[in-house]
Amino acid sequence: MTNLEALVRAHVESATVTTISSATERIAEEIARDLLKDETFRAEMQALIREHFTATLRGLRQPFQEGGQ
């Protein structure tokens, strides 16, 4: 394989991954929108997010300890 072939191959691989990642994100967003139409699922997600949000805030209110201790 030549250097040019290697560069082209690497670029094509990178572009392909980017394209597939973008498509995957769009599909996931579409699925999420559909799921959020379900009131039960939406309520469960809100409760889960609220729980983790509260835990995060609780952690942020803790005194700072240098050195990550």
N, C-alpha and C positions, 0 to 999 in steps of 0.2 A: 504494500500500500504506500502510495506517495504521501508527502506532507499535505499536498492539496486535497487528496482524497480523505485524509484523516480530518482535516479542517472542515470539509464539506459534510462528512459523516457526523462529526460532533455537532455542527450547527443544525443539521436536520434532526438529530436526536433531541437536541435542546428545544427546537421549535415544536417538535411533536409532543414532547412532555408538556410544554407550555399550553399548547392547544388542547390537549386532553385534560389538563388541570382546569382550564377555563370552562370547558364543557361540563366537567364533573361538578364544578361549583354551581353552574347555572342549573343543572339537573337537581342537585341537592337543595338549592333554594326553592325550586318549584315544588319538590316533595315536601319541604318544610312548610311552605304556604298552604299546601293541601292539608297537611296534618293539623296545622293550627286552626283550620276551619272546624275541626272536631272539638267541641266545647270541653269534653272530659279530658282529652289530651292536653288542650291548652291550659286548663286549670292545673293539671299535674305538672306541666312544665313551669308554670308560674310559681307553684309551691316549691319545686326543686330549685329554681333560680333564686327565689327569695331566701331559702335556707342557706345556700352557698354564699349569697350576697351578705347575709347577716354574719355568717362565720368569718368572711373576709374582713368586714368592718370591725368585728370583735378583735381580730388579729392586728389590724392596723392601729387600734387604740392601745395596744400593749406598749409598755415602755421600750424604747430603743435600747438594744444591747449590742455594743460594738463587738466585732468578730463573729457575728451571727450566732451567738450563744443564747 
